[in-house]
Amino acid sequence: MQCYWCNIFLLPMSTIKDCELVLRTFLWGGRGRGKVKWAEVCKPFLEGGLGVRDLKTWNKALLLKQLWCVLTEESIWAKWCHDYLLHNSNLWSAPSHGHLSWSWRQVLLLRPLAKEHLIYKCGNDEQFSLWFDPWLHGDSVHALYGHRVILDAGLSKHARVKDVIWEDEWCWPQASCDLDELQQRVRNIPISTVPDSIHWDKVGEAFSTARAFHGIRLRSSSVDWHDIVWHSKRIPKHAFSLWLALRGAHRTKDKLLAFGVVHSAECAFLCGETETLEHLFFQCPFSAMVWREVLYMCNIVRPILPWADEVLCMSTHAKGSAFHHTVRRLAFAATTYHLWIERNRRCFKNLFLPHQEIIRLVRQDVSGKLASDNSSLRCELHHSLCVNWGVPLGEDI
């Protein structure tokens, strides 16, 4: 629903906030404070977010499509805009004030943003406005030299670029210093017989809403751990829980104590230590026993590492689509998920499961996922993994 209205006009900020409130309520459940900032949620998977589109940026990207249609006259609506809104004048010179509809004014106000990504490629120079289109290295002649240059040249405001070309050579009137400078600036712009063309971000690329969205949004650096969370064979609830852990968003007792919610930060697994994220995964003796056994089922025998090092180790040694990498990613996510569920079970239901039962639940989830999409091969490398997890072997090499 919001995509339809975003495509029609620029939504007021109050409407955008109401739409985002619905999305946040669905994600976090209720009107309380979210565990992760909404701006972080709206980042792509690669940058540590959930891939939810920022509605304000998405709205602008959809409206840029309207601007592109007017520039290229690709639709009947665009032709109507030229006849009745622009009165056959140039889009870049049209005023954004006066007796205009609010929606059309918002489209015109997006011109500076669109100009940063548009590339005007001169061909036979029959379509581009000599003065107002940004064909001169990304700028228009009018923007660079003002209205005076039009008077000096003695040409019409409706002149085309072809009007300063004679016998395949640039031929500007030599009536002022500005026109002399223009003659020098255009020398490296080739003249050809192909039609003029407009491109988005890169020569040869047409406009697309997705390309525009990613072009105008604020970018962040990528995170190393996105591959171990958002791989194609993930279990959704495990991936979301692991994402929260990697974002440091789980509300462990040390945080709850700081908020004044609980009176003690003692670990729910009764080890006597303070419950922090780093302690829970996997420095606590209870969680360490579970993780050590899971690693053993992955044919990995090594000491338990601090949380940051465990994440780095998985990010380094569990990349790719190989079967043993998939097993490691699934096992890592399943372990963090079931340990967090067990922690909550002890805190809120006063029920306790032994570590053997947690291991069984991890094995059950991982083996079920592997069995439903088995990419193992009948080779020695995969045989022991299939035996450990109770998964039938796949095809021969």
C-alpha positions as a Markdown table, in Angstrom:
| # | Residue | x | y | z |
|---|---|---|---|---|
| 1 | Met | 0.0 | 0.0 | 0.0 |
| 2 | Gln | 2.7 | 2.5 | 1.0 |
| 3 | Cys | 4.6 | 1.8 | -2.3 |
| 4 | Tyr | 1.6 | 2.9 | -4.3 |
| 5 | Trp | 1.3 | 6.3 | -2.5 |
| 6 | Cys | 5.1 | 6.7 | -2.5 |
| 7 | Asn | 5.0 | 6.5 | -6.2 |
| 8 | Ile | 2.4 | 9.2 | -6.5 |
| 9 | Phe | 3.7 | 12.0 | -4.3 |
| 10 | Leu | 6.1 | 12.9 | -1.5 |
| 11 | Leu | 4.6 | 11.6 | 1.7 |
| 12 | Pro | 4.5 | 14.0 | 4.7 |
| 13 | Met | 7.0 | 13.1 | 7.4 |
| 14 | Ser | 4.0 | 12.5 | 9.8 |
| 15 | Thr | 2.7 | 9.8 | 7.4 |
| 16 | Ile | 6.2 | 8.3 | 7.0 |
| 17 | Lys | 6.5 | 8.1 | 10.8 |
| 18 | Asp | 3.1 | 6.4 | 11.2 |
| 19 | Cys | 4.0 | 3.8 | 8.5 |
| 20 | Glu | 7.4 | 3.1 | 10.2 |
| 21 | Leu | 5.6 | 2.8 | 13.6 |
| 22 | Val | 3.5 | 0.0 | 12.1 |
| 23 | Leu | 6.7 | -1.7 | 10.8 |
| 24 | Arg | 8.5 | -1.3 | 14.1 |
| 25 | Thr | 5.5 | -2.6 | 16.0 |
| 26 | Phe | 5.4 | -5.7 | 13.8 |
| 27 | Leu | 9.1 | -6.3 | 14.2 |
| 28 | Trp | 9.5 | -5.7 | 17.9 |
| 29 | Gly | 6.0 | -6.4 | 19.1 |
| 30 | Gly | 4.3 | -3.6 | 21.0 |
| 31 | Arg | 5.1 | 0.1 | 21.3 |
| 32 | Gly | 8.2 | -0.2 | 23.5 |
| 33 | Arg | 11.7 | 0.7 | 22.6 |
| 34 | Gly | 13.2 | -1.3 | 19.8 |
| 35 | Lys | 16.3 | -3.4 | 20.4 |
| 36 | Val | 18.1 | -1.9 | 17.4 |
| 37 | Lys | 17.8 | 1.6 | 16.0 |
| 38 | Trp | 15.5 | 1.8 | 13.1 |
| 39 | Ala | 18.2 | 3.5 | 10.9 |
| 40 | Glu | 20.3 | 0.4 | 11.5 |
| 41 | Val | 17.5 | -2.0 | 10.7 |
| 42 | Cys | 17.0 | -0.2 | 7.4 |
| 43 | Lys | 20.5 | -1.0 | 6.3 |
| 44 | Pro | 21.1 | -3.8 | 3.8 |
| 45 | Phe | 22.2 | -7.3 | 5.0 |
| 46 | Leu | 25.7 | -6.5 | 3.8 |
| 47 | Glu | 26.0 | -3.5 | 6.1 |
| 48 | Gly | 24.5 | -5.2 | 9.2 |
| 49 | Gly | 20.9 | -4.4 | 8.8 |
| 50 | Leu | 17.7 | -6.3 | 8.0 |
| 51 | Gly | 17.3 | -5.0 | 4.5 |
| 52 | Val | 14.2 | -3.0 | 5.3 |
| 53 | Arg | 13.9 | 0.0 | 3.0 |
| 54 | Asp | 14.0 | 3.4 | 4.6 |
| 55 | Leu | 10.6 | 4.8 | 3.6 |
| 56 | Lys | 11.7 | 8.4 | 3.1 |
| 57 | Thr | 14.6 | 7.4 | 0.7 |
| 58 | Trp | 12.4 | 4.9 | -1.0 |
| 59 | Asn | 9.7 | 7.6 | -1.6 |
| 60 | Lys | 12.3 | 9.9 | -3.2 |
| 61 | Ala | 13.6 | 7.1 | -5.4 |
| 62 | Leu | 10.1 | 6.4 | -6.7 |
| 63 | Leu | 9.5 | 10.1 | -7.4 |
| 64 | Leu | 12.8 | 10.3 | -9.3 |
| 65 | Lys | 11.2 | 7.8 | -11.7 |
| 66 | Gln | 8.6 | 10.4 | -12.5 |
| 67 | Leu | 11.4 | 12.9 | -13.1 |
| 68 | Trp | 13.1 | 10.4 | -15.4 |
| 69 | Cys | 9.9 | 9.8 | -17.3 |
| 70 | Val | 9.5 | 13.6 | -17.9 |
| 71 | Leu | 13.1 | 13.9 | -19.1 |
| 72 | Thr | 12.8 | 11.0 | -21.5 |
| 73 | Glu | 9.1 | 11.5 | -22.4 |
| 74 | Glu | 8.6 | 7.7 | -22.0 |
| 75 | Ser | 4.8 | 7.9 | -21.2 |
| 76 | Ile | 1.6 | 9.6 | -22.1 |
| 77 | Trp | 1.7 | 11.2 | -18.6 |
| 78 | Ala | 5.2 | 12.6 | -19.4 |
| 79 | Lys | 3.9 | 14.1 | -22.6 |
| 80 | Trp | 0.9 | 15.6 | -20.7 |
| 81 | Cys | 3.4 | 17.2 | -18.2 |
| 82 | His | 5.3 | 18.8 | -21.1 |
| 83 | Asp | 2.1 | 20.2 | -22.6 |
| 84 | Tyr | 0.2 | 21.4 | -19.6 |
| 85 | Leu | 2.7 | 21.8 | -16.7 |
| 86 | Leu | 5.9 | 22.8 | -18.5 |
| 87 | His | 4.1 | 24.5 | -21.4 |
| 88 | Asn | 6.8 | 23.0 | -23.7 |
| 89 | Ser | 9.5 | 24.8 | -21.8 |
| 90 | Asn | 12.6 | 23.0 | -20.4 |
| 91 | Leu | 12.2 | 21.0 | -17.2 |
| 92 | Trp | 15.5 | 22.4 | -15.7 |
| 93 | Ser | 14.3 | 26.0 | -16.1 |
| 94 | Ala | 10.8 | 25.5 | -14.8 |
| 95 | Pro | 10.1 | 27.5 | -11.6 |
| 96 | Ser | 9.2 | 25.5 | -8.5 |
| 97 | His | 7.0 | 28.3 | -7.1 |
| 98 | Gly | 3.8 | 29.9 | -8.2 |
| 99 | His | 0.4 | 28.2 | -9.0 |
| 100 | Leu | 1.6 | 24.6 | -8.9 |
| 101 | Ser | 0.2 | 21.5 | -7.3 |
| 102 | Trp | 2.0 | 20.4 | -4.2 |
| 103 | Ser | 2.9 | 17.0 | -5.7 |
| 104 | Trp | 4.4 | 18.6 | -8.9 |
| 105 | Arg | 6.4 | 21.1 | -6.8 |
| 106 | Gln | 7.9 | 18.2 | -4.8 |
| 107 | Val | 9.0 | 16.5 | -8.1 |
| 108 | Leu | 10.6 | 19.7 | -9.3 |
| 109 | Leu | 12.5 | 20.1 | -6.0 |
| 110 | Leu | 14.1 | 16.7 | -6.6 |
| 111 | Arg | 16.0 | 18.1 | -9.7 |
| 112 | Pro | 19.3 | 18.9 | -7.8 |
| 113 | Leu | 19.3 | 15.3 | -6.4 |
| 114 | Ala | 18.6 | 13.8 | -9.9 |
| 115 | Lys | 21.3 | 16.0 | -11.5 |
| 116 | Glu | 24.0 | 14.3 | -9.3 |
| 117 | His | 23.2 | 11.0 | -11.0 |
| 118 | Leu | 22.2 | 11.9 | -14.5 |
| 119 | Ile | 24.7 | 11.7 | -17.4 |
| 120 | Tyr | 23.9 | 13.6 | -20.6 |
| 121 | Lys | 25.6 | 12.0 | -23.6 |
| 122 | Cys | 25.8 | 14.2 | -26.6 |
| 123 | Gly | 25.1 | 12.7 | -30.0 |
| 124 | Asn | 23.6 | 14.6 | -32.9 |
| 125 | Asp | 22.7 | 17.3 | -30.4 |
| 126 | Glu | 19.1 | 17.7 | -31.7 |
| 127 | Gln | 17.4 | 17.0 | -28.4 |
| 128 | Phe | 19.3 | 18.8 | -25.7 |
| 129 | Ser | 18.6 | 22.4 | -24.7 |
| 130 | Leu | 21.7 | 24.5 | -25.4 |
| 131 | Trp | 21.2 | 26.6 | -22.2 |
| 132 | Phe | 19.4 | 24.6 | -19.6 |
| 133 | Asp | 20.1 | 20.9 | -20.0 |
| 134 | Pro | 23.2 | 19.7 | -18.0 |
| 135 | Trp | 25.1 | 18.4 | -21.0 |
| 136 | Leu | 28.3 | 20.4 | -20.3 |
| 137 | His | 30.2 | 18.0 | -18.1 |
| 138 | Gly | 27.2 | 17.6 | -15.7 |
| 139 | Asp | 26.2 | 21.3 | -15.7 |
| 140 | Ser | 24.1 | 23.5 | -17.8 |
| 141 | Val | 25.5 | 26.6 | -19.6 |
| 142 | His | 22.9 | 28.8 | -17.8 |
| 143 | Ala | 23.9 | 27.4 | -14.4 |
| 144 | Leu | 27.6 | 28.2 | -15.1 |
| 145 | Tyr | 27.3 | 31.6 | -16.8 |
| 146 | Gly | 23.9 | 32.9 | -16.1 |
| 147 | His | 21.4 | 34.6 | -18.3 |
| 148 | Arg | 23.9 | 37.1 | -19.7 |
| 149 | Val | 25.5 | 34.5 | -22.0 |
| 150 | Ile | 22.2 | 33.9 | -23.8 |
| 151 | Leu | 22.0 | 37.6 | -24.6 |
| 152 | Asp | 25.6 | 37.7 | -25.7 |
| 153 | Ala | 25.1 | 34.7 | -28.1 |
| 154 | Gly | 22.1 | 36.2 | -29.7 |
| 155 | Leu | 20.4 | 32.8 | -29.8 |
| 156 | Ser | 16.9 | 31.9 | -28.6 |
| 157 | Lys | 16.2 | 30.5 | -25.2 |
| 158 | His | 14.8 | 27.4 | -27.0 |
| 159 | Ala | 18.0 | 26.8 | -28.9 |
| 160 | Arg | 19.4 | 23.3 | -29.2 |
| 161 | Val | 23.0 | 22.2 | -28.9 |
| 162 | Lys | 23.1 | 21.6 | -32.6 |
| 163 | Asp | 22.7 | 25.4 | -33.2 |
| 164 | Val | 26.4 | 26.0 | -32.2 |
| 165 | Ile | 27.7 | 23.2 | -34.5 |
| 166 | Trp | 28.7 | 23.9 | -38.0 |
| 167 | Glu | 30.1 | 21.2 | -40.3 |
| 168 | Asp | 30.8 | 18.8 | -37.4 |
| 169 | Glu | 32.7 | 21.5 | -35.5 |
| 170 | Trp | 31.8 | 23.5 | -32.4 |
| 171 | Cys | 31.2 | 27.1 | -33.5 |
| 172 | Trp | 30.1 | 29.4 | -30.6 |
| 173 | Pro | 29.6 | 33.1 | -31.4 |
| 174 | Gln | 32.7 | 34.9 | -30.4 |
| 175 | Ala | 31.0 | 37.9 | -28.7 |
| 176 | Ser | 32.2 | 37.7 | -25.2 |
| 177 | Cys | 34.8 | 36.2 | -22.9 |
| 178 | Asp | 32.3 | 33.7 | -21.6 |
| 179 | Leu | 31.5 | 32.5 | -25.1 |
| 180 | Asp | 35.3 | 32.2 | -25.8 |
| 181 | Glu | 35.6 | 30.1 | -22.7 |
| 182 | Leu | 32.7 | 27.9 | -23.7 |
| 183 | Gln | 34.4 | 27.3 | -27.1 |
| 184 | Gln | 37.4 | 25.9 | -25.2 |
| 185 | Arg | 35.4 | 23.9 | -22.7 |
| 186 | Val | 33.4 | 22.0 | -25.4 |
| 187 | Arg | 36.4 | 21.0 | -27.5 |
| 188 | Asn | 36.8 | 17.6 | -25.9 |
| 189 | Ile | 33.1 | 16.7 | -26.3 |
| 190 | Pro | 32.8 | 14.5 | -29.4 |
| 191 | Ile | 30.1 | 15.1 | -32.0 |
| 192 | Ser | 28.5 | 12.1 | -33.6 |
| 193 | Thr | 25.4 | 11.1 | -35.6 |
| 194 | Val | 23.8 | 8.9 | -33.0 |
| 195 | Pro | 20.8 | 10.4 | -31.1 |
| 196 | Asp | 21.4 | 12.2 | -27.8 |
| 197 | Ser | 20.9 | 10.0 | -24.8 |
| 198 | Ile | 20.4 | 10.3 | -21.0 |
| 199 | His | 21.9 | 7.7 | -18.6 |
| 200 | Trp | 21.7 | 7.1 | -14.8 |
| 201 | Asp | 25.0 | 6.9 | -12.9 |
| 202 | Lys | 26.9 | 5.2 | -15.7 |
| 203 | Val | 26.9 | 5.4 | -19.4 |
| 204 | Gly | 24.7 | 2.7 | -20.9 |
| 205 | Glu | 22.5 | 2.3 | -17.8 |
| 206 | Ala | 18.9 | 3.4 | -17.8 |
| 207 | Phe | 17.0 | 4.5 | -14.7 |
| 208 | Ser | 15.7 | 1.8 | -12.3 |
| 209 | Thr | 14.1 | 2.4 | -9.0 |
| 210 | Ala | 16.4 | 0.0 | -7.2 |
| 211 | Arg | 19.5 | 1.6 | -8.7 |
| 212 | Ala | 18.2 | 5.1 | -7.7 |
| 213 | Phe | 17.4 | 3.9 | -4.2 |
| 214 | His | 20.9 | 2.5 | -3.6 |
| 215 | Gly | 22.5 | 5.6 | -5.3 |
| 216 | Ile | 20.8 | 8.2 | -3.0 |
| 217 | Arg | 20.8 | 6.3 | 0.3 |
| 218 | Leu | 23.5 | 6.8 | 3.0 |
| 219 | Arg | 26.0 | 4.0 | 2.8 |
| 220 | Ser | 27.8 | 2.3 | 5.6 |
| 221 | Ser | 30.8 | 0.0 | 5.7 |
| 222 | Ser | 30.0 | -3.7 | 5.2 |
| 223 | Val | 30.2 | -6.1 | 8.2 |
| 224 | Asp | 32.3 | -9.3 | 8.0 |
| 225 | Trp | 29.7 | -11.5 | 9.6 |
| 226 | His | 26.8 | -11.0 | 7.2 |
| 227 | Asp | 27.6 | -14.2 | 5.4 |
| 228 | Ile | 27.2 | -16.4 | 8.5 |
| 229 | Val | 23.8 | -14.9 | 9.2 |
| 230 | Trp | 22.0 | -14.3 | 5.9 |
| 231 | His | 23.1 | -17.3 | 3.8 |
| 232 | Ser | 20.6 | -19.1 | 1.6 |
| 233 | Lys | 20.1 | -22.1 | 3.9 |
| 234 | Arg | 19.5 | -20.2 | 7.1 |
| 235 | Ile | 16.8 | -21.0 | 9.5 |
| 236 | Pro | 14.9 | -17.6 | 9.8 |
| 237 | Lys | 14.4 | -17.5 | 13.6 |
| 238 | His | 18.0 | -18.7 | 14.2 |
| 239 | Ala | 19.3 | -16.0 | 11.8 |
| 240 | Phe | 17.3 | -13.2 | 13.5 |
| 241 | Ser | 18.4 | -14.3 | 17.0 |
| 242 | Leu | 22.0 | -14.5 | 15.8 |
| 243 | Trp | 21.7 | -11.0 | 14.2 |
| 244 | Leu | 20.5 | -9.6 | 17.5 |
| 245 | Ala | 23.5 | -11.2 | 19.3 |
| 246 | Leu | 25.9 | -9.8 | 16.7 |
| 247 | Arg | 24.4 | -6.4 | 17.1 |
| 248 | Gly | 24.7 | -6.6 | 20.8 |
| 249 | Ala | 21.0 | -6.2 | 21.1 |
| 250 | His | 20.0 | -9.1 | 23.5 |
| 251 | Arg | 18.9 | -7.6 | 26.8 |
| 252 | Thr | 21.2 | -9.5 | 29.1 |
| 253 | Lys | 21.0 | -9.0 | 32.8 |
| 254 | Asp | 23.9 | -6.5 | 33.0 |
| 255 | Lys | 21.8 | -4.2 | 30.8 |
| 256 | Leu | 18.6 | -4.8 | 32.7 |
| 257 | Leu | 20.4 | -4.0 | 35.9 |
| 258 | Ala | 21.6 | -0.7 | 34.5 |
| 259 | Phe | 18.0 | 0.1 | 33.5 |
| 260 | Gly | 16.8 | -0.8 | 37.0 |
| 261 | Val | 14.6 | -3.7 | 35.7 |
| 262 | Val | 16.3 | -6.4 | 37.8 |
| 263 | His | 18.2 | -6.4 | 41.2 |
| 264 | Ser | 20.9 | -8.9 | 40.2 |
| 265 | Ala | 22.9 | -9.5 | 37.1 |
| 266 | Glu | 23.9 | -13.1 | 38.1 |
| 267 | Cys | 24.0 | -15.5 | 35.1 |
| 268 | Ala | 20.8 | -17.5 | 34.5 |
| 269 | Phe | 22.9 | -20.6 | 34.2 |
| 270 | Leu | 23.9 | -20.4 | 37.9 |
| 271 | Cys | 27.6 | -20.1 | 37.4 |
| 272 | Gly | 27.9 | -17.1 | 39.7 |
| 273 | Glu | 29.3 | -14.7 | 37.1 |
| 274 | Thr | 27.7 | -11.5 | 35.8 |
| 275 | Glu | 25.5 | -12.2 | 32.8 |
| 276 | Thr | 26.8 | -10.3 | 29.8 |
| 277 | Leu | 26.6 | -11.1 | 26.1 |
| 278 | Glu | 30.3 | -12.1 | 26.0 |
| 279 | His | 29.8 | -14.4 | 29.1 |
| 280 | Leu | 26.6 | -16.0 | 27.7 |
| 281 | Phe | 28.3 | -16.8 | 24.4 |
| 282 | Phe | 30.3 | -18.9 | 25.3 |
| 283 | Gln | 32.4 | -18.2 | 28.4 |
| 284 | Cys | 29.7 | -19.5 | 30.8 |
| 285 | Pro | 30.6 | -23.2 | 31.8 |
| 286 | Phe | 27.1 | -24.3 | 30.7 |
| 287 | Ser | 27.1 | -22.6 | 27.3 |
| 288 | Ala | 30.8 | -23.7 | 26.8 |
| 289 | Met | 29.8 | -27.4 | 27.3 |
| 290 | Val | 27.1 | -27.0 | 24.7 |
| 291 | Trp | 29.3 | -25.1 | 22.2 |
| 292 | Arg | 32.3 | -27.5 | 22.7 |
| 293 | Glu | 30.1 | -30.5 | 21.8 |
| 294 | Val | 28.6 | -28.7 | 18.8 |
| 295 | Leu | 32.1 | -27.9 | 17.6 |
| 296 | Tyr | 33.0 | -31.5 | 18.0 |
| 297 | Met | 30.0 | -32.5 | 15.8 |
| 298 | Cys | 31.5 | -30.1 | 13.2 |
| 299 | Asn | 34.8 | -31.9 | 13.4 |
| 300 | Ile | 36.4 | -28.9 | 15.1 |
| 301 | Val | 38.5 | -29.5 | 18.2 |
| 302 | Arg | 39.9 | -26.3 | 19.8 |
| 303 | Pro | 39.5 | -24.1 | 22.9 |
| 304 | Ile | 36.5 | -21.9 | 23.4 |
| 305 | Leu | 37.2 | -18.4 | 22.2 |
| 306 | Pro | 35.8 | -15.0 | 23.4 |
| 307 | Trp | 32.7 | -14.0 | 21.5 |
| 308 | Ala | 34.4 | -11.5 | 19.2 |
| 309 | Asp | 37.0 | -14.1 | 18.2 |
| 310 | Glu | 34.3 | -16.8 | 17.7 |
| 311 | Val | 32.5 | -14.5 | 15.3 |
| 312 | Leu | 35.7 | -13.7 | 13.5 |
| 313 | Cys | 36.6 | -17.4 | 13.3 |
| 314 | Met | 33.2 | -18.3 | 11.9 |
| 315 | Ser | 33.4 | -15.4 | 9.4 |
| 316 | Thr | 36.8 | -16.6 | 8.2 |
| 317 | His | 36.3 | -20.4 | 8.2 |
| 318 | Ala | 32.6 | -20.7 | 7.3 |
| 319 | Lys | 32.3 | -18.7 | 4.1 |
| 320 | Gly | 31.2 | -20.2 | 0.8 |
| 321 | Ser | 28.6 | -22.8 | -0.2 |
| 322 | Ala | 30.5 | -25.9 | 0.6 |
| 323 | Phe | 28.6 | -28.5 | 2.7 |
| 324 | His | 30.9 | -28.2 | 5.8 |
| 325 | His | 30.7 | -24.4 | 5.7 |
| 326 | Thr | 26.9 | -24.7 | 5.7 |
| 327 | Val | 27.0 | -27.0 | 8.7 |
| 328 | Arg | 29.2 | -24.6 | 10.7 |
| 329 | Arg | 26.9 | -21.7 | 10.0 |
| 330 | Leu | 23.8 | -23.5 | 10.9 |
| 331 | Ala | 25.4 | -25.0 | 14.0 |
| 332 | Phe | 26.6 | -21.5 | 15.2 |
| 333 | Ala | 23.2 | -19.9 | 14.7 |
| 334 | Ala | 21.3 | -22.8 | 16.3 |
| 335 | Thr | 23.6 | -22.8 | 19.3 |
| 336 | Thr | 23.2 | -19.1 | 20.0 |
| 337 | Tyr | 19.4 | -19.4 | 19.5 |
| 338 | His | 18.8 | -22.3 | 21.8 |
| 339 | Leu | 21.1 | -21.0 | 24.5 |
| 340 | Trp | 19.2 | -17.7 | 24.5 |
| 341 | Ile | 15.8 | -19.5 | 24.6 |
| 342 | Glu | 17.1 | -21.6 | 27.5 |
| 343 | Arg | 18.2 | -18.5 | 29.3 |
| 344 | Asn | 14.7 | -17.0 | 28.9 |
| 345 | Arg | 13.1 | -20.2 | 29.9 |
| 346 | Arg | 15.0 | -20.1 | 33.2 |
| 347 | Cys | 14.3 | -16.4 | 33.8 |
| 348 | Phe | 10.6 | -16.3 | 33.0 |
| 349 | Lys | 9.3 | -19.9 | 33.4 |
| 350 | Asn | 11.7 | -21.2 | 36.1 |
| 351 | Leu | 12.2 | -24.3 | 33.9 |
| 352 | Phe | 15.6 | -25.9 | 33.5 |
| 353 | Leu | 16.9 | -28.1 | 30.7 |
| 354 | Pro | 20.3 | -29.9 | 31.0 |
| 355 | His | 23.0 | -29.1 | 28.5 |
| 356 | Gln | 22.5 | -32.5 | 26.8 |
| 357 | Glu | 18.9 | -31.5 | 25.9 |
| 358 | Ile | 20.2 | -28.2 | 24.4 |
| 359 | Ile | 22.7 | -30.1 | 22.3 |
| 360 | Arg | 19.8 | -32.5 | 21.1 |
| 361 | Leu | 17.7 | -29.5 | 20.1 |
| 362 | Val | 20.6 | -28.0 | 18.1 |
| 363 | Arg | 21.3 | -31.3 | 16.4 |
| 364 | Gln | 17.6 | -31.7 | 15.6 |
| 365 | Asp | 17.3 | -28.3 | 14.0 |
| 366 | Val | 20.5 | -28.5 | 12.0 |
| 367 | Ser | 20.0 | -32.1 | 10.8 |
| 368 | Gly | 16.4 | -31.2 | 9.8 |
| 369 | Lys | 17.5 | -28.3 | 7.7 |
| 370 | Leu | 20.4 | -30.3 | 6.1 |
| 371 | Ala | 18.2 | -33.2 | 5.3 |
| 372 | Ser | 15.6 | -31.0 | 3.5 |
| 373 | Asp | 18.3 | -29.5 | 1.3 |
| 374 | Asn | 21.2 | -31.9 | 1.3 |
| 375 | Ser | 24.2 | -30.8 | -0.7 |
| 376 | Ser | 26.7 | -33.3 | 0.8 |
| 377 | Leu | 28.7 | -35.6 | -1.4 |
| 378 | Arg | 29.7 | -39.2 | -1.0 |
| 379 | Cys | 33.3 | -38.4 | 0.0 |
| 380 | Glu | 35.4 | -38.8 | 3.1 |
| 381 | Leu | 35.2 | -35.1 | 3.8 |
| 382 | His | 31.5 | -35.1 | 4.3 |
| 383 | His | 30.9 | -38.6 | 5.6 |
| 384 | Ser | 31.8 | -38.0 | 9.2 |
| 385 | Leu | 29.8 | -34.7 | 9.3 |
| 386 | Cys | 26.7 | -36.6 | 8.1 |
| 387 | Val | 27.3 | -39.3 | 10.7 |
| 388 | Asn | 27.7 | -36.7 | 13.5 |
| 389 | Trp | 24.5 | -34.9 | 12.6 |
| 390 | Gly | 22.4 | -37.9 | 11.5 |
| 391 | Val | 22.1 | -36.8 | 7.9 |
| 392 | Pro | 22.0 | -39.2 | 4.9 |
| 393 | Leu | 24.8 | -38.9 | 2.4 |
| 394 | Gly | 24.2 | -37.1 | -0.8 |
| 395 | Glu | 25.2 | -37.9 | -4.4 |
| 396 | Asp | 28.5 | -39.3 | -5.6 |
| 397 | Ile | 31.3 | -36.9 | -6.7 |
